[in-house]
Amino acid sequence: MPPVFRRPFLGAGLGAALAGRARAQPAPEAGLHAIARAKGFTFGAAVQGGLLATDPSYAAAFEREAGLLVPEFEAKWSVLQPREGAFDFALLDAILDWGTPRGRPTRGHALVWHEAFPAWAREAVAEGPARARAVMAAHVARVLATTRLRIRDWDVVNEAVADAPGSDTPQAEGELRDTPFLRALGPSYIDTAFRLAREQDPTLRLVLNEYGVEEDTPWAEEKRRRLLSLVRGMVRRRVPIDAVGIQAHLQMLRPFSVPVFTGFVGALRAEGLSVIVTELDIREGPAVPEDEPARDQLVAERAAAFLEAAIAGGVRTFLTWGLVDRYSWLVTEPAVARRDGKRHRGLPLDGDYNRKAMWRAMARAFANA
Ligand code: XIL
């Protein structure tokens, strides 16, 4: 007599329900990476190496959705060179070791930036132009030499343009942001960083990354003008720049205009450069609807408009700044988190890794392009 098959721990009802559910479950829908790829786009996301190692659901989400990675912290100056000459690539290597066998390239972020810039470097750069240039050259050379086989795309300078009057963080004067390298070397520090990177690596993609140029406000308009004039000057001076990265930390509070943003992308591309979207996420407004589906719908509409505009302008590469709300800087960083106790829902996946309306809006934008 054949043994009777028994499910000792499941009541018959629950067992049948689970079996039924397993049968009814459709094959998992393709991730954003695959959907984008089918139309010639690349989709990726900022990743935290620590979470890849400790949260299997997080790693699975990246495996499913992200065709391209960018380290959220692990390639910043303060991580790679916390003390002068003491380079540490361990955290960055952990991300590369995860991505490489899975065929997921990593882009670099960021060589020269005024944040995540350690005190020793700030002090050294303030000693004078020769020292400042030497500190920059040593960092660029060592980082690019070490990563050259595994990272082929770097944000060389991040956030070089000053915020205009009217914005959240205006700067009183000057079109370039007041940074340690600007003070030491003047505006040519940007050209210098790109030339140093090119000297180190003749085929690396060199990117100028910027924020605050996406929306339809007077101060974003002014920042677009400043960025375009910076880029045009670099091109005229034959500075080796390949692409402009648009961060796209969008805010629902601000108006967004499809034709304005499409036009701006077109103006950058008319200079012979690629334009990529490097850090997309969406900050909800101060007052949000009570129910989450309604909130998610608003975020999704903004994502749809933004992608439509970017795609129309010729952007082919999109990264979100994280994938899942739970670990988004919009939730964890006090400067940008909500003050009403709610959490921003500005990424494609919610805190439990469920695909939200924003995910579907992005999938549609890629699939219908
Ligand atoms: C942010 C990280 O997400 C935060 O966790 C960190 O505290 C600060 O930096 N523009 C950039 C990114 O270029 O490097 C920033 O990342 C977000 C804004």
Residues whose N, C-alpha, C, O or C-beta is under 5 A from the ligand:
A	BS01	XIL	E72 W329
